[in-house]
Amino acid sequence: MSSWFDTQSETPLIAEMARNLDSFLAAVADGKVTTQEVSAQEDRVVAIMKKLEPELARHPVLHAQVTELLVELTAYDLMQMMSMLRESRQSKQKLVL
């Protein structure tokens, strides 16, 4: 089992693990991510959630903690994407001016 953190720096490794997923590498190989690739990733996430949730249901505190982690991680990803989009737009506007 892989740790979620670098043992020396305590830096989270989840994003690095995601960047090394075969499904991610295949999706970004051509430089664009299609709606079909996003849908396939969603299907993988839902399958894992359905597999894991019954196990977590036996441990309500752990279920709540994992739910909180998933929600926070999703919020982080959305915020990061929105920030990058904003920065990209600002850079393009500077180039036009």
C-alpha positions as CSV (number, residue, x, y, z in Angstrom):
1,M,0.0,0.0,0.0
2,S,1.3,3.4,-0.9
3,S,1.4,6.2,1.6
4,W,-0.5,9.4,0.8
5,F,2.5,11.5,1.8
6,D,6.2,11.7,1.0
7,T,8.0,10.2,4.0
8,Q,10.5,13.0,4.2
9,S,8.7,16.2,3.1
10,E,5.1,15.2,4.2
11,T,4.0,16.5,0.8
12,P,0.8,14.9,-0.4
13,L,1.4,12.3,-3.2
14,I,-2.2,11.8,-4.4
15,A,-1.8,14.2,-7.4
16,E,1.4,12.5,-8.4
17,M,-0.2,9.1,-8.2
18,A,-3.1,10.4,-10.4
19,R,-0.6,11.7,-13.0
20,N,0.8,8.2,-13.2
21,L,-2.5,6.3,-13.7
22,D,-2.6,4.5,-17.0
23,S,-6.1,5.9,-17.6
24,F,-4.9,9.5,-17.0
25,L,-1.8,9.0,-19.2
26,A,-4.0,7.6,-22.0
27,A,-6.5,10.4,-21.7
28,V,-3.9,13.2,-21.9
29,A,-1.5,11.6,-24.4
30,D,-3.0,13.5,-27.3
31,G,-3.1,16.8,-25.4
32,K,-6.9,16.9,-25.1
33,V,-9.4,15.2,-22.8
34,T,-12.7,14.2,-24.4
35,T,-16.1,14.0,-22.7
36,Q,-15.9,10.2,-23.3
37,E,-12.6,10.1,-21.3
38,V,-14.1,12.1,-18.5
39,S,-17.2,9.9,-18.5
40,A,-15.0,6.8,-18.3
41,Q,-13.1,8.2,-15.4
42,E,-16.3,9.0,-13.6
43,D,-17.4,5.4,-14.2
44,R,-14.2,4.2,-12.6
45,V,-14.7,6.5,-9.6
46,V,-18.3,5.5,-9.1
47,A,-17.3,1.8,-9.3
48,I,-14.7,2.2,-6.6
49,M,-17.1,4.2,-4.4
50,K,-19.7,1.5,-4.7
51,K,-17.2,-1.1,-3.8
52,L,-15.8,0.8,-0.8
53,E,-19.0,2.3,0.7
54,P,-20.5,-0.9,2.0
55,E,-17.2,-1.6,3.8
56,L,-17.2,1.9,5.2
57,A,-20.8,1.7,6.3
58,R,-19.7,-0.8,9.0
59,H,-17.5,2.0,10.4
60,P,-19.6,5.2,10.5
61,V,-16.8,7.4,11.8
62,L,-14.4,6.2,9.1
63,H,-17.2,6.6,6.5
64,A,-17.7,10.2,7.6
65,Q,-13.9,10.9,7.5
66,V,-13.5,9.4,4.0
67,T,-16.5,11.4,2.8
68,E,-15.0,14.6,4.2
69,L,-11.7,13.8,2.5
70,L,-13.4,13.1,-0.9
71,V,-15.5,16.3,-0.6
72,E,-12.4,18.4,0.4
73,L,-10.3,16.9,-2.3
74,T,-12.9,17.5,-4.9
75,A,-13.3,21.2,-3.8
76,Y,-9.5,21.6,-3.9
77,D,-9.4,20.2,-7.5
78,L,-12.2,22.5,-8.6
79,M,-10.6,25.5,-7.0
80,Q,-7.2,24.7,-8.5
81,M,-8.8,24.3,-12.0
82,M,-10.7,27.6,-11.6
83,S,-7.6,29.4,-10.5
84,M,-5.6,28.0,-13.5
85,L,-8.4,29.0,-15.9
86,R,-8.4,32.5,-14.4
87,E,-4.6,32.8,-14.7
88,S,-4.7,31.5,-18.3
89,R,-7.4,34.1,-19.2
90,Q,-5.4,36.9,-17.6
91,S,-2.3,35.9,-19.5
92,K,-4.1,35.8,-22.8
93,Q,-5.6,39.3,-22.1
94,K,-2.1,40.7,-21.4
95,L,-0.9,39.3,-24.7
96,V,-3.8,41.0,-26.6
97,L,-3.1,44.3,-24.9
